[in-house]
């Protein structure tokens, strides 16, 4: 490749990384945590899920029929059963929905009953607009972080456009990085630890980038698609194929069409259908069940499955009499390689396709992806402080480093703070009332730590303090669980929760150990030396 082309690629690689470095770190780090947010960390965060996530099909059938008698007949047109699997709700949730409203509401309205997954005692009820119910459902710390990764809590379309754009920048950085590093085989194994911090950062940047190149390309592409699909690709597809009619496009690609009610009574065999689904896919998890026209001769039942032998989610279609119709994707019974590729986007992005081992690998690779733009920016800053005519003063270099630590380290600290906060909220605040705490605690912790970077301190001391606080926060999770009597390390009710608590303690100890290894600088911050 010509040197002039390599130079252009290097400039593109550098400026893309510099302009988006902090945002890429934010997306990659929150994404690494989001990989485990459902179901592992969600189960940890909700004591109701820690005893059992399985509800017998006979009990599901009994509850659906029992509470169906307590609602008007039109609310049986659409019944949604959300299982307490750790993927959606923390309670077994029955949503009886009327798409045509009722005497009090002209919009879609729902009557909701929620039950404890272990005792099946009625915990909460709701009546009102469907959108309001879904918008106000209980969240938790890992779900909050996962939703932050999706759209930075900026909402649609701004948040999704931004995260989709960052996916594209990661893709560009990964591809251009492979082209500009021509000695790939040699750089795969080059890490010179004894040559100073500057060289170590440069080597780490190359090693992480090359080893993780395939992962970064996959994550960049899938992230761009998931962020931009509903905002840009959906309207474009509607314009090309449906004359701009997005509703027609969504109807075409919706696997659950409206059912024509015959008004001929016939019991819907929910128990038989659930048992059949379990026998067909014994290793899969039932995420939710949708019953259309309950107890009608035209009743249709759809069961959404996760896991098992399938990479993507499956949708099983049954007649109300228990007859199996077909297994299909979330997009319905649509053939073609393009649909197969689209199905893989979500599982590939979050590693939800081959057990916990792959998810842990995705977490580690996600953390390494987060380090790439920051190490690249540190290299760029250090280079501009060297030479006889540096274009960046030492004081400016110190301020830039404090900004990186405050913005990126502040995000890490704010995310970690949510986990001990979750333990305290489980003890002191019940249900959806917890939702009001996560946003202020997360953003004020982040902003506060970023503002501390404005103080005249050495950036190494700032970084050491950040690591130390992160370690102390995570190490507090297990003691708080023991204090409030919820620790599963003591009562052994859940191995998963015990592992999560122990993992928080281990990561916290590692952070504290690394912080203590950093030598505190006594030099004035204006005299900071380039490492």
Phi, psi and omega in degrees: 000137183296148183297327180293325177291318177299322180295319179295319178295321179296317178296318178298315179300316183293311186288325175300316179293320183292315184293325187247012188304307184294317180295321178296321176299315181300313181293315184291318181293313179295328177292322178298320177289325182294336179303321182262004185294326179227125000263351193302302183287333177293321176296317178300322187280347184236106181303333180297332182270353189277345177269317180196142173248009183248128176244124181304143182299328178297322180288322177299313179299317181298314183292319179301313182289323181295314183276344173296328179290343184265000181239155176301156186300327182295341178281356175269359179294325179220110177242126179246128178247113179259115183283148179280067185264353184092004180256331180237270184263156178270351176241155170294121190237125176251120181245111176263116192237137172247116181287348183253011179074194177210200184292343182255338184225139177269344180266181177300131185230150184224147167245124190238138175231129182239138187233147175295131185294339182265308183271342184062021174286143179292123185257318186206155176227162179208143171219126180158192180302138182299317182300320181295323180295312182293325179290331184258011181294156183297134174248185178205176185301308180296323178294321179299317179293319179297319178290327175297319178298324185292315185216016179057022183057029175264351179077185179261145000268350190300312184297314181292323177297318181295313180293324176295319177297320179294327173299319178294320180294323176297319179298315179297316181297318181294316183290313180294327178297322178293324182287322184280340176264091187283335180265063188298314184297316180294317184285344176299330186239017182260114175212102186263093185285334185267012185255013180103159184295323182300312180291321179299319178295318179297314179295318180298320179300316181290315182297312180296318181295318182286312180297325182262015187299315181296315178299315182296322177296316180296312181294320179297315181292310181294323178296319178296319180294311182296328180281324188259348187301306185284341184267320185245311186291322181296310176298324179295316179296320178296321180294319184286313190258340186230024177061029180087002181275096181290325179298321178294321177297314181296320178298321181294322184261014176266125185282345183244090179282165176294145181256137177280120182282127181272342184064021173255118186288135175202123183302135175274122188272075184296315181299314179299318182294314179296319179296322178295319179297318178297321181289326179288319183228077187294336182267355181272160179252133175280115181275313178202163180230135176242125181245118180257129179057062183300138179058030175244154181298335179263015183302140178232141181234134179236129180242125179264124182248146173235143175084202185077215182278342183277141177286311180266171178292151178244153175235116179264132182250128179232151166283157181298337180278003178099357181285127179286132181260301181190164171251133183214177179274178178294343179267003180094193182272068182244124182270172178119146182294329182296321178294321179298320179293316180298323179301328185278349186303307184294309179298324178292323182291324184250005177069024183269061182215356182203043173087182186291327182301314180295322179296319177296322176297318178298322178297312180297316179294326177295319176296319179294324176296322178296327181284337184301303183295327181289316177296323177297319179292323178296320177298317181295318180293316181297322181297327183274002174256356182265175175086175181284333179234070181291143179262012177222120181287162180296324178292321177294321178299317179296319180295319178299319179295320178293325177295317179297315180295318181293317183283314182278311177295327177295323176297315179300313180298315181297322178294315181294327180299328183296335184286311173295329176298321178300318179297317180294318180295323178299332180274328191246339184229136184251150171061212185292351177297339177295334186303329186289347187266327190295314182300304180300317181296317182295306186285324178290324175296316180296310181297317180299317181289328176293320180291330177299332178295346176283344180289150182283075177237159177290137185295333177293321177294322178297315180294319179298317180294323178297312179299318182297316180293320177301317179295317181294321180297312180293323180293342181280345185298308183296312177301322178295320177297320178293319181299318182271002174076021181252002186289124178277357172288334181272312187265354173059026179287332183216117177294325180298313181295322178298318179295319180296314178301315180294324179294319176300317180297317181296312180296321178298317179296320179297318178298316179296318180298317179296322180296319180291337179284340181281126180284128179289132180268135178258002180285147173300148187295334179287345179258018181300135179262145176293129183294000000 
